[in-house]
Each structure stands twice: as structure tokens, then as C-alpha cells.
């Protein structure tokens, strides 16, 4: 019994590092009859994985790491919400099998950290939708771009457009810190040096 269990556990562990395809529309006019689609690999590693064919979801827990061409992400828990497979059937239609469809949404929870092109962010919950490349950061979200920092209640990060919107509230207003270099001395800086 144990000898049969080891290969099964190994295959289940390998499934936790599966590359899930994510459709992304190529830059084509909307008038095109059949816009081209390409698959974007999403590699997820974690300590545990559960697949639910009826809910069309895959839940990863424990030291979760996500690698995609457009960003990297770390969290305690991650849920992939799947859509229809390329054949047009949902995974729930396959008895006893894993017919994972396309990833529609990625939800990361607890101690979320992401990195994209040298920029990084932290929050408690991040929801990424693949059809529009929108990352919604909630739970004390912070975005860092070198020395610049933006905080708020909710941050909407449009990854394909490389722009963000920060919404604040009464309990957590928007706070932005921007740094710039200056060759001129700050007022009073020369007097402070003279008095030393």
C-alpha cells in the first residue's frame, strides 16, 4: 500500500508546480473576426494543493509562489478560478479527471507580495483578472517604485497599461511619497553646514 502511495503523492506534488495556460489577447483591432490568443504560463508552487472540479478552482496553501511572464507573487494562500477549457467544457464535466480550463482569476491571500519590472507591492489580498490584466490590492496595500511609495485603502494596478489608481477612505486616506533628485541645496542646508 505504501509503495503505491509514494508515486501518487509524487504526482500530486508535481501537479502543484503545473504551468496553467492563461489566455491573453494580442494587440489587434477589436474589429478583427477572430482575435489571436496566446497562452501565458502560470507556474505555482506550494506545500499543498486541492482541485475542485465542481467549483472549477485550485487552492494552493503554504509558501505559495507564482511565476508568470508579467509578474511574480508570494502569499500564504492562492486560489485559481478556472473557466472553460479550450474544448468548451468545464472541468466538472470530466468524471474523476482534472480538465483544468483557462485561468480567469487569481486570488492571493495573507502576506501577499508581488514584483513586476523592478516595482513591488504588498497587501493582504490581491485579485488578478486575466482578461484585463487588473490587479486589485486590498488590506493595507502599498506600491513601491524605487523610492516612491503609494498607500491607500484599495489599489487598482492595471498591469498591461502600467498605471494605477489608489482609493482612500476615512480610516486610510491615500498617501503618496515621491522623491526627486536635485542639484540645488535645500533652503537652510548651507547655514546648517556652517554652524557645524
Secondary structure as GFF3:
##gff-version 3
##sequence-region A 1 196
A	DSSP	alpha_helix	2	15	.	.	.	ID=ss1
A	DSSP	beta_strand	19	25	.	.	.	ID=ss2
A	DSSP	beta_strand	37	45	.	.	.	ID=ss3
A	DSSP	beta_strand	48	52	.	.	.	ID=ss4
A	DSSP	beta_strand	57	67	.	.	.	ID=ss5
A	DSSP	beta_strand	72	82	.	.	.	ID=ss6
A	DSSP	three_ten_helix	91	93	.	.	.	ID=ss7
A	DSSP	beta_strand	103	116	.	.	.	ID=ss8
A	DSSP	beta_strand	119	129	.	.	.	ID=ss9
A	DSSP	beta_strand	134	138	.	.	.	ID=ss10
A	DSSP	beta_strand	142	145	.	.	.	ID=ss11
A	DSSP	beta_strand	148	151	.	.	.	ID=ss12
A	DSSP	beta_strand	154	158	.	.	.	ID=ss13
A	DSSP	beta_strand	163	167	.	.	.	ID=ss14
A	DSSP	beta_strand	175	177	.	.	.	ID=ss15
A	DSSP	alpha_helix	189	194	.	.	.	ID=ss16
###
